[in-house]
Amino acid sequence: MNKVYLVGTKGPEHYNVIAIFTNRVEARKAWDGIRRKLIEQNKEMLDDTTTDDMYKKMIENLQEEVPEVISNYPHSTPFIDKRSVLKEFDRNIIGERVF
């Protein structure tokens, strides 16, 4: 059984897979990129809103650098989910791209 790593964002009303990787190292790099982008998006909101405390708390939550520990609930939280692939397909059928 092969393993893949789903990387994306989740919250109470969404579960968005942004990329799929076959190794944890690459998945971790992508996860960190998503985390940093969420931090930047929240920093931009600090200038445009009166609910600064909410965005400050979200920025603080997103500072966590361990995927298994991070929590930004109920807002977007980056994730890595390890999944099993039951059957490996013939690459001649699906090509070289992993998706």
N, C-alpha and C positions, 0 to 999 in steps of 0.2 A: 504494500500500500504506500503510495506516494503522499507527501505532505505539501500543501500550499499555504501561503499566508495572505489573508485578505487584509487590506489596509484601507482605512477610510475614516468617516466621522459618524457618530451616532448620538442620538438624544431620545427623548420620550416619544417623538413623532417621526423620527427618521433613522435610517440605517443605510448610509451611502458608501458603497465600495468604490474606491477611487482607483486602486491598482491591486494586482495579484502577483505574488512573487513565489519562486520555488526555493528561496533560501531566506533565512531569518535576518541575515546581515543587511541585505538590500531592503527588506521589508522595514527594518528598524530605521534605515536612512530615510525612507519615504515617510514613515510615521513622524519622524522628527521634523521633516519639512512641513508636513500638514500642521503639526503643533505650532511651529514658528509662524506659519501663515495666520493661524487663528489668533495668536497673540497680537500680531500686527493689525489685523482687522479690528480687534477690540481696542487697541491703542488709538486707532483712527476715530473710533466712536467717542472717545473721551472728550474730544473737542466739540462734538456736535450734539451733545445730549445733556440733559439735566440729571440723569440717573447715573452719575459718575461712580457711585459706590458699587453698583451692579457690575460695571465693566472692570473696575479695579479688582473686584473679587474674581471675576472670570480670568483676568490676566494672572492673578496670583495662583489660581488653580492650575492653569496651563503651564506654570513654571516647572511642574513635576516632570522629571525626565525618565521615569520608569513606566513603560506602557501598562504593566499590570497593576500599577498603583494609582495612576492619574484618574481624577474624577472632576468633572466640570458640570455635573448634573444640576439642573435640567437643561443645560445649554450644550452645544456641540462639543463633543469630546473625541479626540483621535483614538483609534483603536487598531490593534493587530489581532486577528482571529486566525488561529491555526486550524486547518481543516484537512481531512483525509480525502484523497482522490481514489475512488474504488478501482478505476481502470485507466491505464495509460493508453491514449489513442495513438494510432499510427501517424507519425508526423507528416507523412505524404498526404494524408487526408486533411489535416488541419493547418499544415504549414509550420513554420518555425516560431511563429509568434505565440507567446504564452498569454492567455487571456482568461 
